[in-house]
Amino acid sequence: MQAVQMLKRGLDKVGSLWLVLVTVLALTYFSVSQVNAVEAVNINTADVATLASELVGVGPEIAKRIVEFRERHGAFKSVEALVDVRGIGPALLEKNLSILTLE
């Protein structure tokens, strides 16, 4: 009888651990999905605040340079042209390439 009760307790603990594990995995999945759910950023229309908040590695100063560059030289003809802005190199462009758009 005692063995049966011990087995039940063991199974209850295993069941509880599985429930905790599944809950943690579900919460992690949905948290990561929300983080990665950034909408496209149009570099020809985005303002300083949008550029600074949505682009990885771009703060207010570089965002301001992007807008000033666009105002001085006209709309970007390609996403890759962002490297012409002081402070943006190939590595920074690569980090943001998946969310950058011209439309």
C-alpha positions as CSV (number, residue, x, y, z in Angstrom):
1,M,0.0,0.0,0.0
2,Q,2.8,2.4,0.9
3,A,4.6,1.6,-2.4
4,V,1.4,2.5,-4.3
5,Q,1.1,5.8,-2.5
6,M,4.8,6.6,-3.1
7,L,4.3,5.8,-6.8
8,K,1.3,8.1,-7.0
9,R,3.2,10.9,-5.4
10,G,6.1,10.4,-7.8
11,L,3.7,10.5,-10.7
12,D,2.1,13.6,-9.4
13,K,5.5,15.3,-9.2
14,V,6.4,14.2,-12.7
15,G,3.0,15.5,-14.0
16,S,3.6,18.8,-12.2
17,L,7.1,19.1,-13.7
18,W,5.7,18.5,-17.2
19,L,3.0,21.1,-16.6
20,V,5.6,23.7,-15.5
21,L,7.9,22.8,-18.4
22,V,5.1,23.1,-21.0
23,T,4.0,26.5,-19.5
24,V,7.6,27.9,-19.5
25,L,8.1,26.8,-23.1
26,A,4.8,28.3,-24.2
27,L,5.5,31.6,-22.5
28,T,9.0,31.7,-24.0
29,Y,7.7,31.0,-27.5
30,F,5.1,33.8,-27.3
31,S,7.5,36.2,-25.8
32,V,10.1,35.6,-28.6
33,S,7.3,35.8,-31.2
34,Q,6.3,39.2,-30.0
35,V,9.9,40.5,-29.9
36,N,10.5,39.3,-33.5
37,A,7.2,40.7,-34.7
38,V,8.6,44.1,-35.8
39,E,6.8,45.6,-38.7
40,A,8.8,46.8,-41.7
41,V,10.4,50.2,-41.4
42,N,10.2,52.4,-44.5
43,I,13.5,54.3,-44.6
44,N,12.0,56.8,-47.0
45,T,9.2,57.9,-44.7
46,A,10.1,56.9,-41.1
47,D,10.7,59.7,-38.7
48,V,13.6,60.0,-36.2
49,A,11.6,58.4,-33.4
50,T,10.6,55.4,-35.4
51,L,14.0,54.8,-36.8
52,A,15.6,55.0,-33.3
53,S,13.1,52.7,-31.7
54,E,12.7,50.1,-34.4
55,L,16.2,49.6,-35.8
56,V,18.7,47.6,-34.0
57,G,21.8,49.6,-33.1
58,V,20.3,52.9,-34.2
59,G,19.8,55.5,-31.6
60,P,18.5,59.1,-31.9
61,E,21.7,60.5,-33.4
62,I,22.1,58.0,-36.2
63,A,18.3,58.2,-36.9
64,K,18.6,61.9,-37.2
65,R,21.5,61.5,-39.7
66,I,19.3,59.1,-41.8
67,V,16.5,61.7,-42.0
68,E,18.9,64.5,-42.8
69,F,20.6,62.4,-45.4
70,R,17.2,61.6,-47.0
71,E,16.2,65.3,-46.9
72,R,19.5,66.4,-48.5
73,H,19.8,63.7,-51.2
74,G,16.2,62.6,-51.8
75,A,14.6,59.2,-51.3
76,F,16.8,56.1,-50.9
77,K,16.9,54.1,-54.1
78,S,18.0,51.0,-52.3
79,V,18.1,49.7,-48.7
80,E,21.8,49.2,-49.2
81,A,22.3,52.9,-49.8
82,L,21.9,53.4,-46.0
83,V,25.6,52.7,-45.7
84,D,26.2,56.1,-47.2
85,V,24.9,57.6,-44.0
86,R,27.7,58.3,-41.5
87,G,27.6,55.8,-38.7
88,I,26.0,53.0,-40.7
89,G,28.2,50.2,-41.9
90,P,27.6,46.8,-43.5
91,A,27.3,45.1,-40.1
92,L,24.6,47.5,-38.9
93,L,22.8,47.3,-42.2
94,E,22.9,43.5,-42.0
95,K,21.3,43.5,-38.5
96,N,18.3,45.4,-39.9
97,L,18.0,44.2,-43.4
98,S,15.1,41.9,-42.8
99,I,12.8,44.8,-41.7
100,L,14.0,47.6,-43.9
101,T,11.8,48.6,-46.9
102,L,11.5,51.4,-49.4
103,E,7.7,51.2,-49.7
